[in-house]
Amino acid sequence: MTERNKPSGQGAGKIDTSDLLSRIDIAELIGRYVPLTKSGAEWEACCPFHTEDSPSFKVSPAKGFYHCFGCGVHGDAIAFLMEHQGLNFHDAVAALGGDALPSPQAGQEPPARKPARGTEGDEALCPWTPILPAPGHAGEPPKAHIKRGLPERTWCYRDASDKPLGYVYRFKTSTGGKEILPLVFARNETTGAEEWRWMAFPEPRPLYGLDRLAAKPDATVLLVEGEGCADAGDAVLPEYAVVSWPGGCKAVKKVDWSPLAGRKVIAWPDADAKRVPLTKAEKDAIAA
């Protein structure tokens, strides 16, 4: 019989953490602290460890872990209690072993949501730090995502000297929609490991087309929404330096716009404004 770890200060025994974790429903556990939404065989939510507008935090009951595709944080049930509730390893194991789980309303409060690494303020809980531009030893980025497969499109972000800063991949979803995932080369500040990671550019985020701005210093800048639009514009309007930015219209406050200082800029917005439903009077007028 394995002996459960005792809380710190009371001595410590041994515990088979693999056996313990196999008996934990990680979705049920995390759902006590984070509002999860069912997504196929997984659950998802906006990440509790960094600020984001759309959910990139995934919980897999079958695999017993959580992962954020935005900031890269990853772990099992023990790691979640340690990071979210501020417990040490022994106390997190004790809680999972049968003691009362800490409440987000009583006792120690969960940590405040922090900005992603690279923004102003405290660094995020994610241990991975993006390295921009990617070093020469970074090697080629992955051709496919482990779950989403091959991308429909891939765009390389480059700096003014044509060095790669990172990538943006577009995947087709099972429902016919699209999913956009950024990729950067990053270093784990805990282990020192370096690798390509599915996580966002650090803020302020770079523009797409910095190499074009540098190559056409006197050209008028054409600012469009989306990397695909920028490539199309560059192909048919070579007299302009065509640029875009990562994240779309919801992320304009997270971008480094300083490279456009002193340049003549024409903004060409997408024609995808939210449609306002017709009133009954308007529908009746059309029918008449």
C-alpha positions as a Python dict, from the first residue, in 0.01 Angstrom:
ca = {
    (1, 'M'): (0, 0, 0),
    (2, 'T'): (139, 339, -97),
    (3, 'E'): (153, 606, 167),
    (4, 'R'): (14, 942, 73),
    (5, 'N'): (237, 1245, 104),
    (6, 'K'): (165, 1444, 415),
    (7, 'P'): (146, 1824, 406),
    (8, 'S'): (477, 2000, 449),
    (9, 'G'): (590, 2028, 808),
    (10, 'Q'): (440, 1686, 900),
    (11, 'G'): (695, 1462, 728),
    (12, 'A'): (667, 1310, 386),
    (13, 'G'): (599, 957, 273),
    (14, 'K'): (602, 810, -73),
    (15, 'I'): (325, 813, -326),
    (16, 'D'): (271, 665, -668),
    (17, 'T'): (177, 984, -851),
    (18, 'S'): (95, 791, -1170),
    (19, 'D'): (-162, 586, -981),
    (20, 'L'): (-300, 899, -812),
    (21, 'L'): (-335, 1092, -1138),
    (22, 'S'): (-502, 795, -1309),
    (23, 'R'): (-785, 826, -1056),
    (24, 'I'): (-834, 1200, -1109),
    (25, 'D'): (-1079, 1347, -1357),
    (26, 'I'): (-872, 1649, -1455),
    (27, 'A'): (-1164, 1820, -1629),
    (28, 'E'): (-1376, 1790, -1315),
    (29, 'L'): (-1089, 1925, -1105),
    (30, 'I'): (-1007, 2224, -1325),
    (31, 'G'): (-1378, 2290, -1376),
    (32, 'R'): (-1401, 2378, -1005),
    (33, 'Y'): (-1184, 2681, -1069),
    (34, 'V'): (-1220, 2760, -1441),
    (35, 'P'): (-1548, 2765, -1641),
    (36, 'L'): (-1491, 2495, -1904),
    (37, 'T'): (-1685, 2436, -2226),
    (38, 'K'): (-1710, 2096, -2394),
    (39, 'S'): (-1524, 2079, -2726),
    (40, 'G'): (-1536, 1731, -2877),
    (41, 'A'): (-1345, 1491, -2654),
    (42, 'E'): (-1181, 1783, -2472),
    (43, 'W'): (-1280, 2089, -2272),
    (44, 'E'): (-1169, 2446, -2335),
    (45, 'A'): (-1165, 2790, -2174),
    (46, 'C'): (-983, 3120, -2185),
    (47, 'C'): (-651, 3052, -2018),
    (48, 'P'): (-643, 3129, -1643),
    (49, 'F'): (-269, 3197, -1661),
    (50, 'H'): (-261, 3478, -1918),
    (51, 'T'): (-505, 3729, -2066),
    (52, 'E'): (-676, 3633, -2391),
    (53, 'D'): (-1002, 3701, -2573),
    (54, 'S'): (-1064, 3359, -2727),
    (55, 'P'): (-1016, 3017, -2564),
    (56, 'S'): (-681, 2849, -2625),
    (57, 'F'): (-666, 2658, -2294),
    (58, 'K'): (-749, 2290, -2354),
    (59, 'V'): (-813, 2013, -2101),
    (60, 'S'): (-789, 1650, -2209),
    (61, 'P'): (-945, 1398, -1965),
    (62, 'A'): (-820, 1106, -2175),
    (63, 'K'): (-459, 1223, -2158),
    (64, 'G'): (-483, 1372, -1810),
    (65, 'F'): (-329, 1709, -1887),
    (66, 'Y'): (-405, 2070, -1974),
    (67, 'H'): (-229, 2281, -2234),
    (68, 'C'): (-257, 2642, -2349),
    (69, 'F'): (-176, 2703, -2713),
    (70, 'G'): (-149, 3074, -2636),
    (71, 'C'): (114, 3090, -2360),
    (72, 'G'): (237, 2729, -2367),
    (73, 'V'): (159, 2641, -2003),
    (74, 'H'): (114, 2265, -1967),
    (75, 'G'): (74, 2013, -1688),
    (76, 'D'): (-125, 1753, -1499),
    (77, 'A'): (-366, 1784, -1205),
    (78, 'I'): (-84, 1827, -954),
    (79, 'A'): (77, 2102, -1160),
    (80, 'F'): (-257, 2281, -1195),
    (81, 'L'): (-312, 2303, -819),
    (82, 'M'): (46, 2417, -769),
    (83, 'E'): (21, 2693, -1031),
    (84, 'H'): (-340, 2801, -989),
    (85, 'Q'): (-374, 2769, -611),
    (86, 'G'): (-13, 2837, -516),
    (87, 'L'): (31, 2503, -335),
    (88, 'N'): (361, 2326, -293),
    (89, 'F'): (397, 1973, -435),
    (90, 'H'): (323, 1791, -110),
    (91, 'D'): (7, 1990, -35),
    (92, 'A'): (-120, 1953, -393),
    (93, 'V'): (-72, 1576, -375),
    (94, 'A'): (-241, 1565, -35),
    (95, 'A'): (-541, 1755, -170),
    (96, 'L'): (-577, 1517, -464),
    (97, 'G'): (-531, 1219, -236),
    (98, 'G'): (-852, 1284, -47),
    (99, 'D'): (-813, 1599, 160),
    (100, 'A'): (-1050, 1887, 89),
    (101, 'L'): (-952, 2075, -225),
    (102, 'P'): (-872, 2442, -170),
    (103, 'S'): (-1155, 2674, -256),
    (104, 'P'): (-1106, 2977, -479),
    (105, 'Q'): (-1330, 3170, -241),
    (106, 'A'): (-1174, 3056, 87),
    (107, 'G'): (-815, 3031, 199),
    (108, 'Q'): (-553, 3121, -56),
    (109, 'E'): (-690, 3307, -354),
    (110, 'P'): (-596, 3195, -706),
    (111, 'P'): (-332, 3412, -873),
    (112, 'A'): (-448, 3712, -1072),
    (113, 'R'): (-460, 3669, -1446),
    (114, 'K'): (-131, 3795, -1583),
    (115, 'P'): (-41, 3943, -1920),
    (116, 'A'): (140, 3723, -2167),
    (117, 'R'): (519, 3729, -2147),
    (118, 'G'): (657, 4030, -2327),
    (119, 'T'): (383, 4274, -2225),
    (120, 'E'): (419, 4537, -1958),
    (121, 'G'): (375, 4407, -1607),
    (122, 'D'): (465, 4076, -1446),
    (123, 'E'): (584, 3789, -1662),
    (124, 'A'): (333, 3515, -1729),
    (125, 'L'): (341, 3182, -1552),
    (126, 'C'): (444, 3019, -1878),
    (127, 'P'): (815, 2925, -1851),
    (128, 'W'): (878, 2968, -2226),
    (129, 'T'): (1024, 3296, -2352),
    (130, 'P'): (1005, 3370, -2727),
    (131, 'I'): (1338, 3443, -2897),
    (132, 'L'): (1303, 3703, -3174),
    (133, 'P'): (1450, 3677, -3428),
    (134, 'A'): (1488, 3299, -3429),
    (135, 'P'): (1858, 3203, -3394),
    (136, 'G'): (2044, 3031, -3673),
    (137, 'H'): (2039, 2698, -3489),
    (138, 'A'): (1659, 2697, -3464),
    (139, 'G'): (1624, 2478, -3768),
    (140, 'E'): (1312, 2438, -3978),
    (141, 'P'): (973, 2493, -3812),
    (142, 'P'): (730, 2197, -3792),
    (143, 'K'): (544, 2123, -4114),
    (144, 'A'): (231, 2010, -3930),
    (145, 'H'): (56, 2036, -3595),
    (146, 'I'): (36, 1721, -3384),
    (147, 'K'): (-345, 1745, -3364),
    (148, 'R'): (-451, 1976, -3646),
    (149, 'G'): (-236, 1816, -3913),
    (150, 'L'): (-107, 2003, -4217),
    (151, 'P'): (-193, 2373, -4243),
    (152, 'E'): (-381, 2532, -4532),
    (153, 'R'): (-140, 2826, -4532),
    (154, 'T'): (175, 2932, -4352),
    (155, 'W'): (318, 3283, -4325),
    (156, 'C'): (668, 3371, -4209),
    (157, 'Y'): (712, 3696, -4017),
    (158, 'R'): (1052, 3854, -4088),
    (159, 'D'): (1236, 4154, -3947),
    (160, 'A'): (1389, 4438, -4146),
    (161, 'S'): (1702, 4231, -4218),
    (162, 'D'): (1492, 3936, -4344),
    (163, 'K'): (1552, 3718, -4036),
    (164, 'P'): (1254, 3500, -3931),
    (165, 'L'): (1064, 3621, -3625),
    (166, 'G'): (806, 3343, -3622),
    (167, 'Y'): (519, 3197, -3818),
    (168, 'V'): (141, 3198, -3840),
    (169, 'Y'): (-36, 2879, -3950),
    (170, 'R'): (-395, 2854, -4073),
    (171, 'F'): (-573, 2521, -4024),
    (172, 'K'): (-909, 2405, -4153),
    (173, 'T'): (-1139, 2279, -3878),
    (174, 'S'): (-1369, 1977, -3894),
    (175, 'T'): (-1668, 2211, -3921),
    (176, 'G'): (-1530, 2389, -4225),
    (177, 'G'): (-1404, 2691, -4034),
    (178, 'K'): (-1048, 2803, -3979),
    (179, 'E'): (-812, 2818, -3684),
    (180, 'I'): (-507, 3042, -3667),
    (181, 'L'): (-207, 2941, -3455),
    (182, 'P'): (118, 3137, -3414),
    (183, 'L'): (455, 2966, -3377),
    (184, 'V'): (775, 3109, -3227),
    (185, 'F'): (1114, 2975, -3127),
    (186, 'A'): (1138, 2990, -2749),
    (187, 'R'): (1357, 2908, -2450),
    (188, 'N'): (1239, 2735, -2133),
    (189, 'E'): (1371, 2952, -1849),
    (190, 'T'): (1353, 2657, -1609),
    (191, 'T'): (1529, 2387, -1808),
    (192, 'G'): (1718, 2591, -2069),
    (193, 'A'): (1561, 2389, -2352),
    (194, 'E'): (1497, 2569, -2683),
    (195, 'E'): (1244, 2466, -2946),
    (196, 'W'): (963, 2583, -3172),
    (197, 'R'): (650, 2641, -2963),
    (198, 'W'): (285, 2700, -3050),
    (199, 'M'): (250, 3030, -2868),
    (200, 'A'): (185, 3394, -2945),
    (201, 'F'): (440, 3657, -3040),
    (202, 'P'): (552, 3862, -2739),
    (203, 'E'): (384, 4200, -2705),
    (204, 'P'): (414, 4442, -2866),
    (205, 'R'): (377, 4202, -3159),
    (206, 'P'): (566, 4256, -3486),
    (207, 'L'): (405, 4365, -3810),
    (208, 'Y'): (382, 4123, -4100),
    (209, 'G'): (591, 4279, -4378),
    (210, 'L'): (876, 4447, -4190),
    (211, 'D'): (1106, 4316, -4464),
    (212, 'R'): (891, 4493, -4726),
    (213, 'L'): (901, 4819, -4531),
    (214, 'A'): (1280, 4801, -4524),
    (215, 'A'): (1304, 4713, -4894),
    (216, 'K'): (1078, 5007, -4993),
    (217, 'P'): (1174, 5291, -4757),
    (218, 'D'): (1011, 5562, -4970),
    (219, 'A'): (697, 5376, -5070),
    (220, 'T'): (351, 5447, -4938),
    (221, 'V'): (244, 5183, -4689),
    (222, 'L'): (-76, 4991, -4756),
    (223, 'L'): (-211, 4847, -4430),
    (224, 'V'): (-449, 4554, -4479),
    (225, 'E'): (-606, 4297, -4247),
    (226, 'G'): (-459, 3949, -4274),
    (227, 'E'): (-138, 3799, -4401),
    (228, 'G'): (-310, 3657, -4709),
    (229, 'C'): (-438, 4001, -4807),
    (230, 'A'): (-91, 4144, -4756),
    (231, 'D'): (62, 3887, -4991),
    (232, 'A'): (-207, 3947, -5252),
    (233, 'G'): (-160, 4321, -5229),
    (234, 'D'): (215, 4293, -5260),
    (235, 'A'): (173, 4086, -5577),
    (236, 'V'): (-62, 4325, -5760),
    (237, 'L'): (46, 4660, -5611),
    (238, 'P'): (428, 4651, -5613),
    (239, 'E'): (450, 5030, -5578),
    (240, 'Y'): (326, 4996, -5217),
    (241, 'A'): (484, 4841, -4910),
    (242, 'V'): (196, 4617, -4804),
    (243, 'V'): (183, 4510, -4439),
    (244, 'S'): (-54, 4351, -4190),
    (245, 'W'): (-44, 4241, -3826),
    (246, 'P'): (-112, 3923, -3622),
    (247, 'G'): (-442, 3860, -3450),
    (248, 'G'): (-683, 4063, -3661),
    (249, 'C'): (-891, 4360, -3555),
    (250, 'K'): (-918, 4246, -3192),
    (251, 'A'): (-541, 4264, -3147),
    (252, 'V'): (-457, 4610, -3282),
    (253, 'K'): (-362, 4733, -2933),
    (254, 'K'): (-105, 4453, -2898),
    (255, 'V'): (102, 4549, -3205),
    (256, 'D'): (424, 4747, -3241),
    (257, 'W'): (321, 5020, -3486),
    (258, 'S'): (644, 5221, -3447),
    (259, 'P'): (793, 5102, -3783),
    (260, 'L'): (517, 5305, -3955),
    (261, 'A'): (623, 5632, -3789),
    (262, 'G'): (698, 5898, -4048),
    (263, 'R'): (553, 5688, -4333),
    (264, 'K'): (250, 5769, -4546),
    (265, 'V'): (-5, 5498, -4464),
    (266, 'I'): (-327, 5400, -4637),
    (267, 'A'): (-552, 5173, -4431),
    (268, 'W'): (-764, 4931, -4635),
    (269, 'P'): (-1009, 4762, -4394),
    (270, 'D'): (-1194, 4441, -4464),
    (271, 'A'): (-1561, 4472, -4562),
    (272, 'D'): (-1673, 4234, -4290),
    (273, 'A'): (-1852, 4465, -4048),
    (274, 'K'): (-2118, 4300, -3836),
    (275, 'R'): (-2446, 4289, -4023),
    (276, 'V'): (-2741, 4452, -3847),
    (277, 'P'): (-3063, 4249, -3889),
    (278, 'L'): (-3341, 4422, -4081),
    (279, 'T'): (-3629, 4561, -3881),
    (280, 'K'): (-3983, 4435, -3945),
    (281, 'A'): (-4067, 4763, -4122),
    (282, 'E'): (-3765, 4722, -4353),
    (283, 'K'): (-3860, 4362, -4433),
    (284, 'D'): (-4218, 4468, -4508),
    (285, 'A'): (-4092, 4747, -4735),
    (286, 'I'): (-3877, 4499, -4930),
    (287, 'A'): (-4168, 4255, -4960),
    (288, 'A'): (-4394, 4531, -5092),
}
